[in-house]
Amino acid sequence: MKNPIKFIQEVKQEAFKIAWPSSKETFQGALMVFAMAVIMSLFFLLLDQVLKFFLDLLIKVII
């Protein structure tokens, strides 16, 4: 790197070329992440309850 000032100017030019998402797109993305987190937490809650039921049933059969 021979000229750091030129490098910084080129970095600045490239940064202005970035296509940033709009606020609507950002909100939709955040909403999708939240929805997926809720769906996955409900899935794992249900899976945990089912496994607990079968484990309790197995323990009652063994004892």
C-alpha positions in Angstrom: 0.0 0.0 0.0 1.8 3.0 -1.2 -0.7 5.8 -0.6 -3.0 5.4 2.4 -5.0 8.5 1.6 -5.9 7.2 -1.8 -6.9 3.9 -0.2 -9.2 5.6 2.3 -10.8 7.6 -0.6 -11.4 4.4 -2.5 -12.9 2.7 0.6 -15.2 5.8 1.0 -16.3 5.5 -2.6 -17.1 1.8 -2.3 -19.0 2.4 0.9 -21.4 4.8 -0.9 -22.1 2.1 -3.5 -23.6 -0.2 -0.8 -27.4 -0.7 -1.3 -28.7 -0.4 2.2 -32.1 -1.9 2.9 -35.1 0.4 3.4 -36.7 0.8 6.8 -39.6 -1.3 5.5 -37.3 -4.2 4.5 -35.5 -4.0 7.8 -38.8 -4.1 9.7 -40.0 -7.1 7.6 -36.7 -8.9 8.2 -36.9 -8.3 12.0 -40.5 -9.4 12.0 -39.5 -12.7 10.3 -36.7 -13.3 12.8 -39.2 -12.7 15.6 -41.8 -15.0 14.1 -39.3 -17.8 13.5 -38.1 -17.5 17.1 -41.7 -17.8 18.4 -42.4 -20.8 16.1 -39.2 -22.6 17.1 -39.8 -22.0 20.8 -43.3 -23.4 20.6 -42.0 -26.4 18.6 -39.3 -27.1 21.2 -41.8 -26.6 24.1 -44.1 -29.2 22.4 -41.3 -31.6 21.8 -40.1 -31.3 25.4 -43.6 -32.0 26.7 -44.0 -35.0 24.4 -40.6 -36.4 25.4 -41.4 -35.8 29.1 -44.7 -37.6 28.8 -43.1 -40.7 27.2 -40.3 -40.7 29.7 -42.7 -40.6 32.6 -44.7 -43.4 31.0 -41.6 -45.5 30.5 -40.6 -44.9 34.2 -44.1 -46.0 35.4 -43.9 -49.1 33.2 -40.4 -50.1 34.6 -41.3 -49.4 38.2 
